[in-house]
Amino acid sequence: VKPGKGQAFNRVKLKHLLTARTIERTFKSGDKVDLADVLETEMRMLYRDADGIVFMDDKTFEQITIPLDRIGDSDPWMMEDILYEVLIYNGEPVSVEPPTFMELKITQTDPGERGDTASGKVLKPAETESGAKVQIPIFIEEGEVVKIDTRT
């Protein structure tokens, strides 16, 4: 931000990688910030157990268990045998990102009623095989596979 008077500054939100707490800080335009030593790697989900979700690195075959509280909002997108982006900080898994697009089968949805489009209703709620709850077009039926953007 360049104020009318004085030196320019940047207002930044910082997120603690382990606790997920966010704080707001203000830096002058010339300030330097040390980068966190993070490793982003692709890992395959193997299975769920009582402790969390077990992932495996396809290159090294190393397995790690990530607690469910670190999975966060990505939990409805977790399915076995799919590659996920895992962020590792100081040897600890911090977060898991699902693929941007996933093709999932619709396991539960209400049938589209005749005349729904006349009232402007073109979407209906549905549940996927992974447990994610999404909105789909009214002409999609149970058992069909849809491509879903996991970011929305």
MIDOSE-1310 file (N, C-alpha, C; in nm, 2 decimals, decimal comma, always signed):
residues 152
vkpg	+0,09/-0,12/+0,00/+0,00/+0,00/+0,00/+0,09/+0,12/+0,00; +0,06/+0,22/-0,09/+0,14/+0,34/-0,09/+0,06/+0,45/-0,03; +0,09/+0,49/+0,09/+0,01/+0,60/+0,15/+0,04/+0,73/+0,09; -0,04/+0,83/+0,11/-0,02/+0,96/+0,06/+0,11/+1,03/+0,11
kgqa	+0,15/+0,99/+0,23/+0,26/+1,05/+0,30/+0,34/+0,93/+0,37; +0,47/+0,93/+0,35/+0,55/+0,83/+0,42/+0,59/+0,71/+0,32; +0,65/+0,61/+0,38/+0,70/+0,50/+0,30/+0,59/+0,40/+0,27; +0,60/+0,33/+0,16/+0,51/+0,23/+0,12/+0,52/+0,11/+0,21
fnrv	+0,42/+0,03/+0,23/+0,42/-0,09/+0,32/+0,33/-0,20/+0,26; +0,35/-0,32/+0,31/+0,27/-0,43/+0,27/+0,20/-0,49/+0,39; +0,07/-0,51/+0,39/+0,00/-0,57/+0,50/-0,02/-0,72/+0,46; +0,02/-0,81/+0,54/+0,03/-0,95/+0,51/-0,04/-1,03/+0,61
klkh	-0,11/-1,14/+0,57/-0,17/-1,24/+0,66/-0,07/-1,36/+0,66; -0,02/-1,39/+0,78/+0,07/-1,51/+0,80/+0,00/-1,62/+0,86; +0,02/-1,74/+0,81/-0,04/-1,86/+0,87/+0,06/-1,95/+0,93; +0,05/-1,99/+1,06/+0,14/-2,08/+1,12/+0,11/-2,22/+1,06
llta	+0,22/-2,29/+1,01/+0,20/-2,41/+0,94/+0,15/-2,53/+1,03; +0,19/-2,53/+1,16/+0,15/-2,64/+1,25/+0,02/-2,61/+1,32; -0,01/-2,49/+1,36/-0,13/-2,46/+1,44/-0,24/-2,41/+1,36; -0,21/-2,36/+1,23/-0,31/-2,30/+1,14/-0,36/-2,17/+1,19
rtie	-0,30/-2,11/+1,29/-0,34/-1,98/+1,34/-0,29/-1,87/+1,24; -0,37/-1,77/+1,22/-0,33/-1,66/+1,13/-0,32/-1,53/+1,21; -0,21/-1,45/+1,16/-0,19/-1,32/+1,22/-0,17/-1,22/+1,11; -0,20/-1,10/+1,14/-0,17/-0,99/+1,04/-0,05/-0,91/+1,08
rtfk	+0,04/-0,89/+0,98/+0,16/-0,81/+1,01/+0,17/-0,71/+0,90; +0,24/-0,60/+0,93/+0,27/-0,50/+0,83/+0,42/-0,49/+0,82; +0,47/-0,49/+0,69/+0,61/-0,48/+0,66/+0,64/-0,36/+0,57; +0,75/-0,30/+0,59/+0,79/-0,19/+0,50/+0,83/-0,25/+0,37
sgdk	+0,83/-0,17/+0,26/+0,85/-0,22/+0,13/+0,99/-0,28/+0,11; +1,09/-0,25/+0,19/+1,22/-0,30/+0,17/+1,25/-0,42/+0,27; +1,16/-0,46/+0,36/+1,19/-0,56/+0,45/+1,20/-0,70/+0,38; +1,28/-0,79/+0,44/+1,30/-0,92/+0,39/+1,23/-1,02/+0,49
vdla	+1,18/-1,13/+0,44/+1,11/-1,23/+0,52/+1,18/-1,36/+0,49; +1,22/-1,44/+0,59/+1,27/-1,57/+0,57/+1,16/-1,67/+0,52; +1,19/-1,75/+0,42/+1,10/-1,85/+0,37/+1,10/-1,97/+0,46; +0,98/-2,03/+0,48/+0,97/-2,16/+0,55/+1,03/-2,27/+0,47
dvle	+1,10/-2,36/+0,54/+1,16/-2,48/+0,47/+1,05/-2,59/+0,45; +0,97/-2,57/+0,34/+0,86/-2,67/+0,32/+0,89/-2,75/+0,20; +0,84/-2,87/+0,20/+0,85/-2,96/+0,08/+0,71/-3,00/+0,04; +0,69/-2,98/-0,09/+0,56/-3,02/-0,15/+0,58/-3,15/-0,23
temr	+0,51/-3,25/-0,19/+0,53/-3,38/-0,26/+0,40/-3,45/-0,29; +0,40/-3,53/-0,40/+0,28/-3,60/-0,43/+0,28/-3,74/-0,36; +0,17/-3,77/-0,29/+0,15/-3,90/-0,22/+0,02/-3,96/-0,25; +0,02/-4,09/-0,25/-0,10/-4,17/-0,28/-0,17/-4,21/-0,15
mlyr	-0,30/-4,19/-0,15/-0,38/-4,23/-0,03/-0,40/-4,38/-0,03; -0,36/-4,44/+0,08/-0,37/-4,59/+0,09/-0,50/-4,63/+0,16; -0,52/-4,58/+0,28/-0,64/-4,62/+0,36/-0,66/-4,53/+0,48; -0,78/-4,54/+0,54/-0,81/-4,47/+0,67/-0,79/-4,57/+0,78
dadg	-0,74/-4,52/+0,89/-0,74/-4,60/+1,01/-0,78/-4,51/+1,13; -0,77/-4,56/+1,25/-0,82/-4,49/+1,37/-0,74/-4,36/+1,40; -0,61/-4,36/+1,36/-0,52/-4,24/+1,38/-0,53/-4,13/+1,28; -0,58/-4,17/+1,16/-0,59/-4,07/+1,05/-0,59/-4,14/+0,91
ivfm	-0,53/-4,08/+0,82/-0,52/-4,13/+0,68/-0,38/-4,16/+0,65; -0,36/-4,28/+0,59/-0,22/-4,33/+0,56/-0,19/-4,30/+0,41; -0,08/-4,23/+0,38/-0,04/-4,19/+0,25/+0,10/-4,26/+0,22; +0,13/-4,28/+0,09/+0,25/-4,34/+0,05/+0,31/-4,26/-0,06
ddkt	+0,45/-4,23/-0,05/+0,52/-4,17/-0,16/+0,55/-4,27/-0,26; +0,51/-4,25/-0,39/+0,52/-4,35/-0,49/+0,67/-4,37/-0,53; +0,76/-4,28/-0,50/+0,90/-4,29/-0,54/+0,98/-4,37/-0,44; +0,96/-4,33/-0,31/+1,04/-4,39/-0,20/+0,96/-4,50/-0,13
feqi	+0,83/-4,52/-0,15/+0,74/-4,61/-0,08/+0,73/-4,59/+0,07; +0,77/-4,47/+0,11/+0,76/-4,43/+0,25/+0,61/-4,40/+0,28; +0,57/-4,45/+0,40/+0,43/-4,43/+0,44/+0,42/-4,34/+0,56; +0,33/-4,25/+0,56/+0,31/-4,16/+0,67/+0,16/-4,16/+0,70
tipl	+0,13/-4,14/+0,83/-0,01/-4,12/+0,87/-0,04/-3,98/+0,91; -0,14/-3,92/+0,84/-0,17/-3,78/+0,87/-0,30/-3,77/+0,95; -0,29/-3,71/+1,07/-0,41/-3,70/+1,15/-0,52/-3,62/+1,08; -0,65/-3,66/+1,11/-0,76/-3,60/+1,04/-0,77/-3,45/+1,06
drig	-0,72/-3,40/+1,18/-0,73/-3,25/+1,20/-0,63/-3,18/+1,10; -0,53/-3,24/+1,05/-0,44/-3,18/+0,95/-0,50/-3,19/+0,81; -0,60/-3,28/+0,79/-0,66/-3,30/+0,66/-0,76/-3,18/+0,64; -0,83/-3,14/+0,74/-0,92/-3,03/+0,73/-1,03/-3,04/+0,63
dsdp	-1,05/-2,93/+0,55/-1,16/-2,93/+0,45/-1,14/-3,03/+0,34; -1,03/-3,09/+0,32/-1,00/-3,18/+0,21/-1,06/-3,32/+0,24; -1,11/-3,34/+0,37/-1,16/-3,48/+0,40/-1,27/-3,53/+0,31; -1,37/-3,46/+0,27/-1,47/-3,52/+0,18/-1,41/-3,56/+0,04
wmme	-1,29/-3,52/+0,01/-1,23/-3,55/-0,12/-1,13/-3,67/-0,11; -1,12/-3,72/+0,01/-1,02/-3,83/+0,03/-1,07/-3,96/-0,02; -1,00/-4,02/-0,12/-1,04/-4,15/-0,18/-0,91/-4,23/-0,19; -0,92/-4,36/-0,18/-0,81/-4,45/-0,19/-0,76/-4,45/-0,33
dily	-0,62/-4,47/-0,34/-0,55/-4,48/-0,47/-0,56/-4,36/-0,56; -0,56/-4,24/-0,50/-0,56/-4,12/-0,57/-0,44/-4,04/-0,52; -0,37/-3,96/-0,61/-0,25/-3,88/-0,57/-0,30/-3,75/-0,51; -0,24/-3,71/-0,40/-0,27/-3,58/-0,34/-0,14/-3,50/-0,31
evli	-0,15/-3,37/-0,31/-0,03/-3,28/-0,28/-0,02/-3,27/-0,13; +0,09/-3,32/-0,07/+0,11/-3,31/+0,07/+0,22/-3,21/+0,10; +0,20/-3,12/+0,19/+0,29/-3,02/+0,23/+0,36/-3,06/+0,36; +0,49/-3,07/+0,36/+0,57/-3,12/+0,47/+0,66/-3,01/+0,52
ynge	+0,66/-2,98/+0,65/+0,74/-2,88/+0,72/+0,81/-2,94/+0,83; +0,95/-2,94/+0,83/+1,03/-3,00/+0,93/+1,00/-3,15/+0,95; +0,97/-3,22/+0,84/+0,95/-3,36/+0,85/+0,81/-3,39/+0,90; +0,72/-3,30/+0,93/+0,58/-3,32/+0,97/+0,49/-3,28/+0,86
pvsv	+0,39/-3,37/+0,82/+0,29/-3,33/+0,72/+0,20/-3,22/+0,78; +0,18/-3,12/+0,70/+0,11/-3,00/+0,75/-0,03/-3,00/+0,69; -0,04/-3,02/+0,56/-0,17/-3,01/+0,49/-0,17/-3,10/+0,37; -0,29/-3,13/+0,33/-0,32/-3,22/+0,21/-0,41/-3,14/+0,12
eppt	-0,37/-3,14/-0,01/-0,46/-3,07/-0,11/-0,50/-3,18/-0,21; -0,63/-3,19/-0,24/-0,68/-3,29/-0,34/-0,65/-3,24/-0,48; -0,66/-3,33/-0,58/-0,64/-3,28/-0,72/-0,75/-3,17/-0,75; -0,72/-3,08/-0,84/-0,81/-2,97/-0,87/-0,94/-3,03/-0,93
fmel	-0,94/-3,13/-1,01/-1,06/-3,19/-1,07/-1,06/-3,34/-1,03; -1,18/-3,39/-0,99/-1,19/-3,53/-0,97/-1,32/-3,58/-1,03; -1,31/-3,70/-1,09/-1,43/-3,76/-1,15/-1,49/-3,86/-1,04; -1,61/-3,83/-0,99/-1,67/-3,90/-0,89/-1,81/-3,95/-0,93
kitq	-1,85/-4,07/-0,87/-1,98/-4,12/-0,90/-2,08/-4,07/-0,80; -2,20/-4,03/-0,85/-2,30/-3,98/-0,76/-2,37/-4,10/-0,69; -2,37/-4,10/-0,56/-2,43/-4,22/-0,49/-2,57/-4,19/-0,43; -2,60/-4,06/-0,41/-2,73/-4,03/-0,36/-2,77/-3,89/-0,41
tdpg	-2,89/-3,88/-0,47/-2,95/-3,76/-0,51/-3,10/-3,78/-0,54; -3,18/-3,67/-0,53/-3,32/-3,68/-0,55/-3,34/-3,67/-0,70; -3,45/-3,74/-0,75/-3,47/-3,73/-0,90/-3,52/-3,59/-0,93; -3,48/-3,54/-1,05/-3,53/-3,41/-1,10/-3,68/-3,41/-1,13
ergd	-3,75/-3,32/-1,08/-3,89/-3,31/-1,10/-3,93/-3,24/-1,23; -4,03/-3,28/-1,29/-4,08/-3,21/-1,41/-4,12/-3,07/-1,38; -4,07/-2,98/-1,45/-4,11/-2,84/-1,43/-4,01/-2,76/-1,34; -3,91/-2,83/-1,29/-3,81/-2,76/-1,20/-3,74/-2,65/-1,28
tasg	-3,71/-2,67/-1,40/-3,64/-2,56/-1,48/-3,73/-2,44/-1,50; -3,86/-2,46/-1,50/-3,95/-2,34/-1,52/-3,94/-2,25/-1,40; -3,92/-2,31/-1,28/-3,91/-2,22/-1,16/-3,77/-2,17/-1,14; -3,68/-2,20/-1,23/-3,54/-2,14/-1,22/-3,45/-2,23/-1,14
kvlk	-3,50/-2,35/-1,10/-3,42/-2,44/-1,02/-3,34/-2,53/-1,11; -3,21/-2,51/-1,13/-3,14/-2,60/-1,23/-3,04/-2,69/-1,16; -3,02/-2,67/-1,03/-2,92/-2,75/-0,95/-3,00/-2,82/-0,84; -2,94/-2,94/-0,80/-3,00/-3,01/-0,69/-2,89/-3,07/-0,60
paet	-2,91/-3,10/-0,47/-2,80/-3,15/-0,39/-2,78/-3,30/-0,42; -2,65/-3,34/-0,40/-2,61/-3,48/-0,42/-2,49/-3,51/-0,34; -2,47/-3,64/-0,32/-2,36/-3,69/-0,24/-2,28/-3,78/-0,33; -2,14/-3,77/-0,33/-2,05/-3,85/-0,41/-2,01/-3,97/-0,34
esga	-1,94/-4,06/-0,41/-1,88/-4,18/-0,35/-1,78/-4,15/-0,24; -1,72/-4,03/-0,24/-1,62/-4,00/-0,14/-1,69/-3,94/-0,02; -1,82/-3,91/-0,03/-1,89/-3,85/+0,08/-1,91/-3,70/+0,07; -1,85/-3,64/-0,03/-1,86/-3,49/-0,06/-2,01/-3,46/-0,10
kvqi	-2,06/-3,35/-0,04/-2,19/-3,30/-0,08/-2,17/-3,19/-0,18; -2,24/-3,20/-0,29/-2,22/-3,11/-0,40/-2,35/-3,07/-0,46; -2,35/-2,97/-0,55/-2,47/-2,93/-0,63/-2,45/-2,98/-0,77; -2,55/-3,05/-0,83/-2,53/-3,10/-0,96/-2,65/-3,06/-1,05
pifi	-2,64/-3,06/-1,18/-2,76/-3,02/-1,26/-2,87/-3,13/-1,24; -2,99/-3,08/-1,26/-3,11/-3,17/-1,23/-3,12/-3,29/-1,32; -3,06/-3,29/-1,44/-3,07/-3,41/-1,52/-2,97/-3,52/-1,49; -2,88/-3,50/-1,40/-2,79/-3,60/-1,36/-2,86/-3,70/-1,26
eege	-2,84/-3,83/-1,28/-2,91/-3,93/-1,20/-2,80/-4,00/-1,11; -2,85/-4,08/-1,01/-2,76/-4,16/-0,93/-2,69/-4,26/-1,02; -2,56/-4,28/-0,98/-2,48/-4,38/-1,06/-2,40/-4,32/-1,17; -2,43/-4,19/-1,21/-2,35/-4,13/-1,31/-2,22/-4,07/-1,25
vvki	-2,12/-4,05/-1,34/-1,99/-4,00/-1,30/-1,99/-3,85/-1,34; -1,95/-3,76/-1,25/-1,94/-3,62/-1,28/-1,80/-3,57/-1,25; -1,75/-3,47/-1,33/-1,62/-3,41/-1,30/-1,64/-3,29/-1,21; -1,58/-3,29/-1,10/-1,60/-3,19/-1,00/-1,47/-3,11/-0,97
dtrt	-1,49/-2,97/-0,96/-1,38/-2,89/-0,92/-1,38/-2,88/-0,77; -1,27/-2,94/-0,71/-1,26/-2,95/-0,56/-1,23/-2,82/-0,49; -1,20/-2,71/-0,57/-1,17/-2,58/-0,51/-1,30/-2,51/-0,46; -1,41/-2,54/-0,52/-1,53/-2,47/-0,49/-1,63/-2,55/-0,41
